[in-house]
């Protein structure tokens, strides 16, 4: 088996992966892991006297969805969340399918974005959204509202919600011995260090976000992450009308070398922000550039809040260890190109919980690693195409200013708009008409070539 | 420089009167625009200047002066003349030189003349490799770039597979 140490500069990312010692071995027999699944938990012992106990660490969308599914499946669930009223910095966009799949009430959604404007480095502006049907939209939510709703639903389903901070876990020595989790229970008292508590559980779902402690406990490894920096700006009402249901995306080297700048409408203000992976120290400069590009439209606005948060760029090397699984941002399930994570967090939480419920036969049997591996397998199979396509888009179109110009030019095409929205709103990569796809490929290459040609001309001046 | 002040005039005027050729000698006279109605007016020249200006001095995007430039409006012959033909000339020249030298070299080594070389499958393969090489590798750095590009295309896949690899190591 060849062992490749991925150390050097790969592509655009000046990433040195030495610090997370990833010696990745190429699978010579990739099907070998399937054997794990056949050693089904049918052989694990039935639990007597109680149901399976699972701890969900983290009460965001991933944790809430996981806890609800577990509780509904008859598993004894405890959800540990550090800050119940946490207003998380976040873009706050959810796709249409999330509303249906998670039965979200429509009043959770503050705004329905039905139009988007893409603005190229040279301010060529393209409106997209012509192909949206009347019932289709991108929902903008407030995270504190969404997270609280999902947690409350989990509680109603039978999960125990605990206000506390997970500290560490003791790994079991026996195959079916329980994990012991240590946490500080706050019990709603802000500012206190809380009372130290321990609990025995059979499995743990780590849904505690980008700086996951659960991930650290299982040596899940590190990932590269982007910094997203955002300012919430209250703009005058007449300017707010423009952003009624429109979001903007600015691309350009001035705004971000590997991401995009955005203006997203929130409940009564706009969020103006940008992000970067490779040039984190310059983030303030990029933010200024973003504000400059949007200046005419946010003139007279007051900054009411400044926030920043990390966005994982790819999954952690290890998303699972024995009976501990990671979901959501903790696992690194954020797409490239658009940086979308809320839906995938909730879906992965649910999928992991479903795997546990199925493997434990509704909480009556012990689970083991193979049951959790089922979740990973299902997840990778279902969403790998989406992630890969977005990765390709990012690599092709966020490379340089000419590529971004070509990107914006391509977005003017109606077929592109339809495909983009269909895949974004419903989270399936639908292969369109092959003839149209071919035309699209030709147009893409044409746009890229022309944009680069213009760039060459620019260099000549 | 001449470009600086000329470009300043463009930024103001461009948004309203697309296609008008800006007086290149308009130093110190911003806003002086020569309405040149030439048939072969290369529209992209002004767009190139506008983009160059914006790259160094990003501006706010304004809804009242929308930029609607689309590169596909530039006629095909303009692309040919300025972009495609010089490059094609360079590559064809290289291919011809490589071809001539390889034909001579193989002939001197094996005694097989040009016509007989073309009949051989191996030689045809070599020809294909030579053409591809001339197209893809134009500088020494391109070999590295190509290797990096290949690594890049598969890097994300490896990151996703990482959790399965670990499984085998245990």
Interface residues (C-beta under 8 A of the other chain):
Chain A: X6 X9 X10 X11 X12 X22 X24 X25 X26 X27 X30 X32 X33 X36 X119 X121 X122 X123 X124 X125 X221 X223 X242 X250 X252 X253 X254 X255 X289 X292 X293 X294 X295 X296 X297 X314 X315 X316 X317 X318 X319 X320 X336 X373 X376 X380 X384 X387 X388 X391 X395 X401 X405 X409 X412 X446 X447 X450 X451 X453 X454 X456 X457 X458 X461
Chain B: X3 X44 X45 X47 X48 X49 X50 X51 X52 X54 X55 X58 X59 X60 X61 X62 X63 X66 X67 X68 X69 X70 X71 X72 X74 X79 X82 X83 X148 X149 X151 X152 X153 X155 X156 X157 X158 X159 X160 X161 X162 X163 X164 X165 X166 X167 X168 X169
